């Protein structure tokens, strides 16, 4: 994250309720399917919330293939505001900007290397053990 946004500061870990992790786009750079969150009433997606300075938003948009002035369907990802939850006792919703993929037809599975990156990040930020176990079950391309 710091490579993309030098101003990034860790705020908290949080979950996006009623969503599941999916791999709905092909990344030319990674040569595999890449992450997205899809609506799903019985799952949550966990991740990290960062605070970034205004001047870094453009570089983050660019790295996610999002141009605000371009028609939504021409973007790889779209930026939307959603509420996430920290899981603490006094859990109040936190409004954040998230990127959701414009899904492609029949994207490939993620690579073993990409899966490893996701799991290492989840462990580094101490995401819930149950969620990490779900990540470890992700099928990868052969």
C-alpha positions in Angstrom: 0.0 0.0 0.0 2.8 2.4 0.8 4.2 1.9 -2.7 0.9 3.1 -4.2 0.1 5.7 -1.5 3.1 7.0 0.5 0.8 8.8 2.9 -1.1 5.6 3.9 -1.6 5.2 7.6 -3.1 2.1 9.2 -6.4 2.9 10.9 -7.9 -0.5 11.8 -9.0 -3.9 10.5 -12.6 -4.2 9.6 -15.2 -6.4 7.9 -17.4 -5.7 4.9 -20.7 -7.4 6.0 -22.7 -9.6 3.6 -19.9 -10.0 1.0 -17.6 -12.8 0.0 -14.1 -12.8 -1.5 -14.1 -13.7 -5.2 -11.7 -13.5 -8.1 -13.6 -11.9 -10.9 -11.0 -10.2 -13.1 -7.8 -11.2 -14.9 -4.7 -9.1 -14.1 -2.2 -8.8 -16.9 0.5 -7.8 -14.4 -0.2 -10.7 -12.0 -1.1 -13.2 -14.8 -4.0 -14.5 -12.7 -7.5 -13.8 -11.3 -7.5 -10.9 -8.8 -9.7 -10.1 -5.8 -13.1 -8.6 -5.6 -15.9 -8.6 -3.0 -19.3 -9.9 -4.1 -22.6 -9.5 -2.3 -23.3 -12.6 -0.3 -25.7 -12.7 2.7 -23.8 -15.3 4.8 -20.2 -14.1 4.5 -18.0 -11.2 5.5 -14.8 -10.0 3.9 -12.1 -8.8 6.2 -9.3 -6.3 5.4 -7.4 -3.2 6.5 -8.6 0.4 6.5 -6.0 3.0 5.7 -6.2 6.8 5.9 -4.6 8.4 2.9 -4.0 12.0 2.0 -6.1 13.5 -0.8 -3.1 13.8 -3.2 -2.7 9.9 -3.1 -6.2 9.2 -4.2 -5.4 9.7 -7.9 -2.5 7.3 -7.8 -4.6 4.7 -6.0 -7.4 5.1 -8.6 -4.9 4.7 -11.4 -3.4 1.5 -9.9 -7.0 0.1 -9.6 -7.9 1.0 -13.2 -10.4 3.6 -12.1 -10.9 6.9 -13.7 -13.8 8.9 -12.1 -14.7 10.8 -15.3 -14.9 7.6 -17.4 -18.1 5.6 -17.8 -18.3 3.0 -15.0 -18.3 0.0 -17.4 -15.0 1.2 -18.9 -13.2 1.0 -15.6 -11.5 -2.2 -14.3 -12.7 -1.3 -10.8 -15.1 1.3 -9.5 -14.7 3.2 -6.2 -17.8 3.2 -4.0 -18.5 4.2 -0.4 -19.6 1.5 2.0 -19.8 0.9 5.7 -17.4 -1.5 7.4 -17.3 -2.8 10.9 -14.3 -3.2 13.2 -15.7 -6.0 15.3 -15.1 -4.2 18.6 -17.6 -4.0 21.4 -18.7 -0.5 20.5 -18.8 -1.3 16.8 -20.1 1.6 14.9 -20.1 1.6 11.1 -17.2 3.3 9.5 -17.8 4.9 6.0 -14.9 4.0 3.7 -14.1 4.0 0.0 -13.8 0.5 -1.5 -12.9 -0.7 -5.0 -15.2 -3.3 -6.6 -14.3 -5.0 -9.9 -16.2 -4.8 -13.1 -16.4 -8.6 -13.3 -15.2 -10.4 -16.5 -16.5 -13.6 -18.0 -14.6 -16.7 -16.9 -11.6 -15.1 -15.2 -8.8 -17.5 -14.2 -8.2 -18.6 -10.6 -5.7 -16.7 -8.5 -2.1 -17.8 -8.6 -0.4 -19.5 -5.7 1.8 -16.5 -5.3 -1.2 -14.1 -5.2 -3.0 -16.3 -2.7 0.2 -16.3 -0.5 0.3 -12.5 -0.6 -3.3 -12.3 0.5 -2.8 -14.8 3.4 0.5 -13.2 4.5 -1.3 -9.8 4.7 -4.2 -11.3 6.6 -1.7 -12.8 9.1 0.4 -9.7 9.4 -2.7 -7.6 10.3 -4.1 -10.3 12.6 -7.4 -10.8 10.8 -9.6 -13.4 12.5 -8.3 -17.0 12.4 -11.5 -18.3 10.9 -11.2 -15.9 8.0 -7.5 -16.8 7.5 -8.6 -20.5 7.4 -11.1 -19.5 4.6 -8.3 -17.8 2.7 -6.2 -20.9 3.0 -8.9 -22.9 1.2 -8.8 -20.7 -1.9 -8.3 -22.8 -5.0 -5.4 -21.6 -7.2 -4.6 -22.1 -10.9 -2.3 -25.0 -11.8 
